[in-house]
Amino acid sequence: MDKKNFKDMWVYVEHDGKQVHPVALELCCEIRKLCDQSGDRLVAVIAGQLPESEVEKVKQCGVDAIIAVSGTGYERYNTEAYTNLFTVLCNKYKPSAVFVGGTVNGRDFAPRFAARLETGCTSDATELIYNPETTDIEFVEPAAGGKIMAVITIPVLRPQVGTIRPGTFKHVPTGAKAKVELIKEEISFPVENIRSRFIDFRADAFDPELDIASCDTIVCVGAGIKDEESLGRYRELAKLLGGKLACTRPVVDRELLPYKLQVGQSGVMIKPKLYIGFGVSGAVNHVTGVDAEKFIAVNRDPDAPIFNYCDYGIVGDMDEVCDMMIAQLKK
């Protein structure tokens, strides 16, 4: 396989027919940077109908071209049609890389079409680096239980396929190009060959207290938390700061807080203005999920890894420090 025959980087634009999924916009903005380095074009792939106002959001991320796909099989997400779609498109246009949001749907079909193309598929990278010498993309992600950061490449095969979790990168539009090429494709998938059948849809009950992804202030408790009763003071601190309570995986494993409040690679990626971690050790899987303007850590262990990442570190008992913060705020 000659890598020189493959060019352009693609982003799959996931949507529900009304709105673009935020991860698609995040990816377009991040991959724009890689394309500027590599000289590739940034191409957005949109299957099915999408309002022009939403297409404009994609254009504002600096895409060079849009592949708009029509045909049967895209009325709702299904494994078969979308796997077939990207297999056909990649065989025809030969992109150098394809990036898919690490949603439930993206994680489902990305490795499937990668396998059909006999190429590699990586997941959950926290950083993407373009290597001009090899022309490979280096996918940087936690490994070995978060103890190390691994660099994964696909040095021989093409396209390079990767799924990236929502919230990993920032949606910072660079503005629409003066000219965006529109490529229309009609690729139909026989509806009778779709093995799943839509029966019903019921949205999860929305609890604003569990929505930490968009919160500006996060008070996060880690493995150092004593018990459920101790959580009260941290809830109070979060409320006084106008923020929300979150946690690390050990707290969820102990069933002290629900999974939706778990921060990190295996939980929710957050970008708050203020993050205060109490009793958080600083495992890579956790800290790579935090992109805070101000990062404060409280831990009784002066050698805790968390102190390598924070802007301000406080060595002390987490409960005592929390109580002191509450007292000062109440003043």
C-alpha positions, 0 to 999 in steps of 0.5 A: 500500500502506497500512503501517497495515494491517500489524501484528505482527512474526513470527519463524520458529522453525526446528527439527528436530522435536526441538530449536529452532534457537538462532537462533530464540530469539536472534531472539525475544529481540531482536525482543521489544525492537522490539515493545516500542517499536513496540507490535506483538505478537511472534508465533512461527511454528512449522511441524510437530511440536515437543515442548512443552518446546521450545515453552516455550523460545520462550514464555520469550522473551516472545512474545505469540502462536504460530502453530502450523501443521500439514499435509503438507509439513513432515516435513523442510525443503523450499523449496516447502512453506515458501515457500508457507506464509509466502506464505499466512500473510502474505497472511492476517494481514499482518504488519509484519515477518518475521524468519528465521534466516540458516541454510542453510534460512532463506536459501533460502526467505525471499527466495523468499516475499518475492519472491512477496509483492513486498516486500524482503528484507535479510540479515546485519544486525548491528543492528535499529533501529525508527524511530517516525517512519516505523514502518520497521525500519532494518537496519544491516549492513556494505557495500562490502567492510566499509568502511562500515555501510549502513542498509537500509529497506523504506519502502513495501512490507510485510512487511519481511523479513530474515534474521539470521545465528546468533550475531548477537544474544543469547538473553536470555529475558525470561520468558513472558507471562501469556497467550500466544495459540495460533493453529492453522493447517492449511496442506498442501502437496501432497507430489508437488509437492515437487521435492527428494527425501530420499536420505540424511543424514550429519552432519559429523564433529564436531571440538571444536577447530573449535567456536569459537562457544561458546568463552569465550576466543579468540586470533585471528590476522589478515593479519599472521601470517607463515606456517603455522609461526608459528601454533604460538605462537598455538595455545600461547597459546590453550591456556594461556588455556584457549581456542581459535585463530581467524582472519580471512578473509585467513588462510583465503584463504591456506589457513593455517587452515580456514574454520570458524575464520573470525570475522566476518560471513562466518564465525562470530559469537562472544561470548567473555569474552576476545578477543585479536586479533593482526595483525588490521586491524579490518575492519568485517566482522570486528569486527561478528562479535565481541561480547567482554566484554574485547577486546584488540588487538595490531598494529604499526600504531598507526593500525590501525582495530582500536584503535577497537574494543578495550578494550586496545590493544598497539602492537608486533610480534605475535609478540614480544607473543605470546611475552611473554604465553606467558612470563608465563603459564608463570611 
